Amino acid sequence: MHRLFVALRPPPAIRALLLDTMGGVPRARWQDDEQLHLTLRFIGEVESRVEDDLAAAVGQVHAPAPELSLAGVGRFAHRGQTEALWVAVAPAAQLAALHRKVDAACVRAGLAPEGRAFVPHITLARMARSAGAGAEVERWLADHAALTSPPFTCAHLVLYESRLGHEGASYEAVERWPLSG
C-alpha cells in the first residue's frame, strides 16, 4: 500500500521564509524543509495498480502555474485543542480551481471525490494532543498574523508518497508534472 497526496512545492526562498517563522511554541512538531508543501488532494492508502491509474490521470491535468503569495497564519483546532499551525496561501479561487481539476483526475482514476472543504495552506507545525491552545500558540498567531510574501510560482504538480514514522511523516516525490507558464 502507498499513502499518497498531490501537492504544490513552494520555491526555496518561500520555504526559507516559512522556516524563519518556526519556533516559540513548546510541544509543536515543526515541519522541516522537505515537508513544506501545499496539499491539493489527500488520497490516502492505495494499491500499486491504483497509484499507476492515479498518476496517469493526474498527469493529464492542464492548468496554468499559479502565481501565489503567503497571506497570514491560522490553526486547525478540534474541541478547542490546536492540532496544527499553518500559513494561508492566496489567491484561494485560483487554487480551488486547480484543486477541482486534481480531484476530478482522482475520480477518473477510481477514487471517491474529496469530501472535505479545500483550505489552501501550508502546514508549519503539528501539535501534540496534550499541547492545548496555550498562550504560546496565541502569541505565535498574533506575531505572524500579517505574514505575507512576494508573489511566487509553483511550476509543478507533485505526487508524493507519505511514510509515517516515530519522528513524523517523511515525503518522497513519486512523480512531477509541469504546469503551463
C-alpha positions in Angstrom: 0.0 0.0 0.0 1.1 3.5 -0.8 -0.1 6.6 1.2 -0.3 9.4 -1.4 -1.2 13.0 -1.9 -1.0 15.6 -4.7 0.6 19.0 -3.8 2.5 22.1 -4.9 6.0 22.7 -3.7 6.9 26.3 -2.9 10.3 27.6 -4.2 13.3 27.7 -1.9 13.0 31.4 -0.9 9.4 30.9 0.3 10.4 27.8 2.2 13.2 29.7 3.9 10.7 32.5 4.9 8.4 29.8 6.4 11.3 28.1 8.3 12.1 31.5 9.8 8.6 31.7 11.4 9.0 28.4 13.2 9.6 28.4 16.9 8.3 29.7 20.1 5.6 27.2 20.7 6.6 24.4 23.1 5.4 20.8 22.1 5.0 21.9 18.4 6.4 19.5 15.9 7.7 22.0 13.3 8.0 20.8 9.7 11.3 20.7 8.1 12.2 22.0 4.6 11.4 18.6 2.9 7.9 18.6 4.4 6.7 22.1 3.2 4.0 21.8 0.6 0.5 22.9 -0.3 -1.8 19.8 -0.5 -4.2 19.9 -3.3 -5.7 16.5 -2.7 -5.0 13.9 0.0 -5.5 10.5 -1.4 -4.6 8.1 1.4 -3.5 4.4 1.1 -3.9 2.8 -2.3 -2.6 -0.3 -4.1 0.2 0.0 -6.7 -2.3 -0.5 -9.5 -4.4 2.4 -8.3 -1.3 4.5 -7.9 -0.5 3.9 -11.6 -4.0 4.9 -12.7 -3.9 7.9 -10.5 -0.5 9.0 -11.9 -1.8 8.7 -15.4 -4.9 10.7 -14.6 -3.2 13.5 -12.7 -0.6 13.7 -15.5 -3.4 14.8 -17.8 -4.3 17.8 -15.7 -3.7 21.0 -17.7 -3.6 24.3 -15.8 -1.5 27.4 -15.6 1.2 27.5 -13.0 -0.4 29.5 -10.2 1.1 32.8 -9.0 0.7 32.8 -5.3 1.6 34.6 -2.1 1.5 33.9 1.6 -1.4 35.5 3.3 -1.4 35.3 7.1 -1.5 32.3 9.5 -4.1 30.2 11.2 -4.7 27.0 13.0 -6.8 23.9 12.8 -8.4 23.0 16.1 -10.7 20.3 17.4 -12.7 20.8 20.6 -10.6 23.8 21.5 -7.3 22.0 21.1 -4.9 23.3 18.4 -3.9 20.5 16.1 -1.9 22.3 13.5 -0.4 25.8 12.7 -0.4 26.9 9.1 0.1 29.7 6.7 -2.6 30.7 4.2 -1.9 30.8 0.5 -3.7 33.1 -1.9 -5.4 33.6 -4.2 -7.9 30.9 -2.9 -10.0 30.9 -6.1 -7.1 30.0 -8.4 -6.0 27.2 -6.0 -9.6 26.0 -5.6 -9.9 25.7 -9.4 -6.7 23.6 -9.5 -7.9 21.5 -6.6 -11.1 20.7 -8.5 -9.1 19.6 -11.6 -6.9 17.4 -9.4 -9.9 16.0 -7.6 -11.6 15.2 -11.0 -8.5 13.4 -12.1 -8.6 11.3 -8.9 -12.3 10.5 -9.5 -11.4 9.4 -13.1 -8.8 7.1 -11.5 -11.5 5.4 -9.4 -11.2 7.4 -6.1 -14.2 8.9 -4.3 -14.5 12.7 -4.6 -12.9 14.8 -1.9 -15.3 15.2 0.9 -13.6 18.0 2.9 -13.6 21.7 2.2 -10.5 22.9 0.5 -8.5 25.4 2.6 -5.3 26.5 0.7 -2.5 26.4 3.3 1.0 25.1 4.1 1.2 23.3 7.4 4.0 24.6 9.6 3.6 22.6 12.8 1.6 19.8 14.2 0.7 19.9 17.9 0.7 17.1 20.4 -2.8 16.3 21.6 -1.8 17.4 25.1 -0.5 20.8 24.0 -3.8 22.6 24.3 -4.3 26.1 22.9 -1.8 27.8 25.2 -0.6 31.4 25.4 2.4 30.5 23.2 0.1 29.5 20.3 -1.9 32.7 20.7 1.3 34.7 20.8 2.7 32.9 17.7 -0.6 33.6 15.8 -0.5 37.3 16.8 3.2 37.6 15.9 2.7 36.2 12.4 -0.8 37.4 11.6 0.5 39.8 8.9 2.8 37.2 7.3 3.0 37.9 3.5 5.4 37.2 0.8 6.3 38.4 -2.7 4.4 36.6 -5.4 5.8 33.2 -6.3 5.0 30.4 -8.8 4.6 26.7 -8.2 5.6 25.2 -11.5 4.7 21.6 -11.0 2.1 19.3 -9.6 3.8 16.6 -7.5 2.5 13.2 -6.4 4.0 12.4 -3.0 4.2 9.3 -1.0 4.0 9.8 2.7 5.7 7.4 5.1 4.7 7.7 8.8 7.4 7.1 11.4 8.3 7.8 15.0 9.6 11.3 14.0 6.5 12.1 12.0 5.9 11.8 8.3 8.5 11.8 5.6 7.6 12.6 2.0 9.0 11.4 -1.3 8.1 12.8 -4.7 6.9 9.9 -6.8 6.0 11.9 -10.0 6.1 15.5 -11.1 4.2 17.2 -13.9 4.9 20.7 -15.2 2.1 23.3 -15.1 1.9 25.7 -18.1 3.7 29.0 -17.8 
